[in-house]
């Protein structure tokens, strides 16, 4: 089939056209207290670059004689978020990030070797809840004004693990000063992921059984024996399954006897 430019353009327009890398914003909420005037609202205007984190799966190899090597995923390691922030002439953005770093590990000895900042002594590690925040990356569609569509990445318990150098040079009179930051997190959520159930996730979990009206002996048995197995009152999963199957057969036979 020959390449058709009109068909290519029509197919791209069906999906809104090519995406644009410049239509984004970064929101940081729940930030720690610092000396800076820059807050959550201000920082979204100073983030000039950000990368939606990639995904790395820990592989495990299986090699058998006379067969090709097989690789299976055995774990998931999300990459840190890489962002670049513009620095302002009043030094408020740089003051904020240095204050954020100090809320994690008090690196300052300006007040003496035993001076404390908010109860944290020099080089003492603070609690994560005192410095971690929520980071939200929103990538807007090119036709956002018409559709209101955007892709969102939510990162909870986010905190910087690395702040890069601030490069200064006499010959760079026409360039802006920037600060590269690597941000780690405990939880990540994408707009494109599927949501699961609180327990199980297959629609047949114990929670779903408890929420359904009890209409049969077998249903009671499933709930009862699952609870006993969870509490380790029954050690054998095979025994649990056999008991449930036995009760199901009894119930079916009773139903046939009543119908007859």
N, C-alpha and C positions, 0 to 999 in steps of 0.2 A: 504494500500500500504506500503510495507516494505521500510525502509530507504535505499537509494542507495548512497553510498559514491561517486561513479564516477559521478552520475547525480548532486549531490550537488556541487562537484568541478567544473563541467562543467558550471553549472548555475552561480556560483560565478565568474568564468573566463569570462563569457559573459558580466559582469558588471565591468571588470577590476580587480577583486579580492577585498579582504578586504581593506578598507581605512587605511591609516597610520596617526597617530596623530602628527608625528614629521615633516611632510612636509608642513611647513607654513612659512609665513613671514608677518610682520606688517610694514606698511608704514604710516608715519605721515608727512603731508605736510602743508605748511602755518603756521609754528610754530612761536610763538612770539620771540622777540630778548631777549637773556639772556647772561650771562657772560661765558657760557660753550662753549667749542670747539665742543661738540657733536651736530650734526645736524640730519636732516632727514635720510640721508644715513647711518650714524653711528648707530642710534638707532635701526634699523632693525636687527642688529647683537646682540643686548643686550636683546631683548625680548625673554625670555626663555619659557614663558607660556602665552597663551591667550585663552579665551573662546568665541566662537561665541555666542552672546547674545541670551537668550531664549525669549519666548513670553508668556506674561500673559494677559489673557482677563478678563475684569471685568464682572462677571456674575450677572444676574438678575433672581430671582426665581419667578415662577408663580405656585401657588398652588390652585387647584380646589377641591371641595368636591367630594370624590369618584374616584379620579384620582391620578396618580403618579405625583410627583413634576417634573416640567420642568424647565430647566435652559437655558437661552439665553445669548449670548455675547452682552454686551452693550458698550464696550470700549476696547481699546488696549493699554497696557502699556509695552513697550519694556524694558528689563532689562539692567542695565549698563554693560559695558564690563569689565571683570576682567582680568588683565594682571599682569605678574611678570617680572621685569627687573633685569638683572644682573648689579651689580655696579662694576665699574672699579677702579683700584688702584689709578688713578689720580683724582678720585672723579668728573669727568666731567658729568657723567650721573645723579648723585645726584644733582650736581649744576644746571643742566638743569631743573630738575623737581621742585626744590625749586624756581628757577627763573620763571618757568611757573606759579607756585602758586602765586608768588608775582605780576605777570602781571594781575592776576584775582582780588586779594585783596591785597593791599600793607600792609603787616603785619609788615613791618620793621619800627622801630623808631631809627635806628642806627645813623641817622643824626640829630635827635631831634624830638620833638613832632610835629613840623610844617614843617618838611623836605618833599620834594616831589621827586618822582621818575617818570620821564617821565610825569610830570604834575599831578601825582596821589599822594595825601597826605596819611599819615598813616591811615590804615583801611578804605580807600575809595575804593568803588567798581568800577572797570573799565568797559568799554563797551565790550560787548561780541565779537564784530568783531575784537577787539584788542588782544584777547587771544584764541579764538576758532580756530580749525583747521579741516582738513579732515583726517580721519583714514580709512585705507584700510587693510582688512585682506584677504590674499590669501592662500587658502588651496589647495596645489597641489596634483594631482592624483599620484598614485604610478608609473604609466606609462607615466608621464608627458613628458619625453624626446621623446617619440614616438608620443603621441597624442597632447601635448601642452594644455591639459585640466586642469582647476582648477576652484574652487568655490570661488567667491569673495563676500565680504560683505563691503559695503561702508557706512561710518558714517560721516555725515556732521555736522558742528558746534560742534565738539567734544572737551571736556575739562575735566580735572580730578575733581571729586567731593570728592575723598578721596585718600590719600596717607598713606599707612600703616607704621608701625614702622620698623626701621632698627635694627634688632637684632644682638647684638655683645656679644661674650662670649669667655673667655680664653680657654675653652675646645673645641671650634669649630675651631681648627687650620686647619683642612682639608676640611672645607666647604666654600662655596662662599657666599658673602653677596648679598642679593636680596632686592628689593623694590616692594611690591604689590601696584597696582594702580587700582582704579575704575574710569572708564571714562563714562561720560554721553554725550548725543548727542541730536540733534533736528530732525534729519532725518536719516533713515536707508534704505538701498537698498540691496536686495539679488539677486544673479545670478538666483535663481530659481523662481523668481516672474514674473508675467505677466505684460506687459506694457499696459497702458490704453491710451485713447484719451484725448486731452487737455480739451474738454468739453463733458460731458455726459458719454462717454466710451462705448456706445452700438452701435456705427456706425451710429446712426440716430440723432446726435446732431445738434444743430443750426449751428455750424461751418461747418459741412459737407453739410448742406443744402446750405449755402452761397457759398461753393466751387463748387457746381454742376451747370450745365447750366439750366437756368429757361425755362422749356418747357410747363408748365401748370399753370392755374389759381390757382389750389389747392396748388401748391408749394409756389406760392407767398403768398397765404393766410396763410399758416403755418408759414412762416417767419414773415409776418406782424403781425399776432395776437400773436405770441410768444414774439416779441419785445414789443408790447403794454402791454402784461401781465407782462413782466419783469419790464417795466417802471411804472407799477401799474395804467395804463390808463384804464385797464379793471380789475375789482375787482374779477370777478367770473371766475374760471377756467372752470366751466361747460358751461358758456356762450361762452367762447372761443372755446371749443370743438364743441358745437352745430353750431357755425358759420362756422367752418372749414368743418364739415360734410355737411352742407347745400350747401356750394360752391362746394364740391366734387360731390354731387348729380346733381347740375346744370351742371357741366362740363361733367358728364357722359351722361346726357340727351342730351346735345348739340352735343356730339360726335356721339351718336346713330342717331340723326336727320340728321347730315351731311352725315353719312355713308349710310343712307337710300335714 
